């Protein structure tokens, strides 16, 4: 039986860069969002504990599905195995939002 793939998702959130791992990721029915499900974190039985990974575990504890705005996503990779989830501070000027057009269902301006 083939193992389900693992994805590394890197995204920008409130001045920080989050790096998480999940087994399910897809475009959401909510316009402009990416859905992330089935989060993967390292085993709690490890001798060394990374504080940023523990913070992410507690932040996503009990979360079934997370909706991440597309403009916040920096990168998505399919990886062979999960790594260490982490939070790092974004350096000024290192992240810029993806340019997006606004969705206008009427096709015209309301002037």
C-alpha positions in Angstrom: 0.0 0.0 0.0 1.4 3.4 -1.0 2.0 5.9 1.8 0.2 9.2 1.5 2.5 12.1 0.6 3.7 14.6 3.1 3.7 18.3 2.3 5.8 21.0 3.8 3.9 24.3 3.9 5.8 27.6 4.5 3.6 30.6 5.1 3.7 34.1 6.6 1.6 34.8 9.7 1.7 38.0 11.8 5.3 38.8 11.2 6.5 35.2 11.5 7.3 32.4 9.1 5.5 29.2 9.9 6.8 25.9 8.5 4.4 23.0 9.0 3.9 19.5 7.7 0.6 17.9 6.6 -0.7 14.9 4.6 -3.6 16.8 2.9 -3.5 20.2 1.1 -5.8 21.5 -1.6 -7.4 24.7 -2.9 -10.4 25.6 -0.8 -13.9 26.3 -1.8 -13.4 29.6 0.1 -12.0 32.0 -2.5 -8.4 32.8 -2.0 -7.6 30.1 0.6 -5.6 26.9 0.8 -7.0 24.1 3.0 -4.5 22.1 5.1 -5.6 18.9 6.9 -4.0 16.0 8.8 -1.1 17.9 10.4 2.1 15.9 11.0 4.3 16.6 14.0 7.4 14.8 15.4 7.0 12.2 18.1 6.6 13.6 21.6 8.9 10.9 22.9 12.0 12.6 21.5 14.7 13.5 24.0 15.3 17.0 22.5 12.3 19.3 22.5 12.2 22.3 20.1 10.2 25.1 21.7 8.9 26.5 18.3 7.6 23.0 17.4 5.9 22.6 20.7 4.3 26.1 20.2 3.0 24.9 16.8 1.7 21.6 18.3 -0.2 23.5 20.9 -1.5 26.1 18.4 -2.8 23.4 16.0 -3.9 21.0 18.8 -7.5 20.0 18.1 -7.5 21.7 14.6 -9.1 19.5 12.0 -8.6 21.8 9.1 -6.8 25.1 8.6 -7.5 27.7 5.9 -4.4 29.7 4.9 -4.8 32.8 2.7 -3.1 32.1 -0.7 -1.2 35.4 -0.5 0.4 34.3 2.8 1.8 31.0 1.3 5.5 31.3 0.5 6.1 27.7 -0.6 4.6 24.2 -0.7 6.8 21.1 -1.2 6.1 17.4 -1.4 8.7 15.8 0.8 9.8 12.2 1.5 9.3 12.5 5.3 8.3 15.1 7.8 10.9 17.4 9.3 10.7 19.7 12.3 7.9 22.2 12.3 9.1 25.6 13.3 8.3 29.3 13.7 10.9 31.9 12.7 10.9 35.7 12.7 10.5 37.2 9.2 13.3 39.7 8.4 12.2 43.0 7.1 11.9 43.0 3.3 12.4 39.2 3.1 8.7 38.5 2.4 6.5 40.4 0.0 2.8 39.4 -0.7 2.0 37.8 -4.0 0.3 40.3 -6.3 -3.4 39.5 -6.6 -6.2 41.1 -8.5 -9.5 41.7 -6.8 -12.4 39.5 -7.7 -15.4 41.5 -9.1 -18.3 39.2 -10.0 -20.3 42.0 -11.7 -17.4 42.7 -14.1 -17.7 46.5 -13.8 -17.1 49.3 -11.4 -19.8 50.7 -9.1 -19.2 54.4 -9.8 
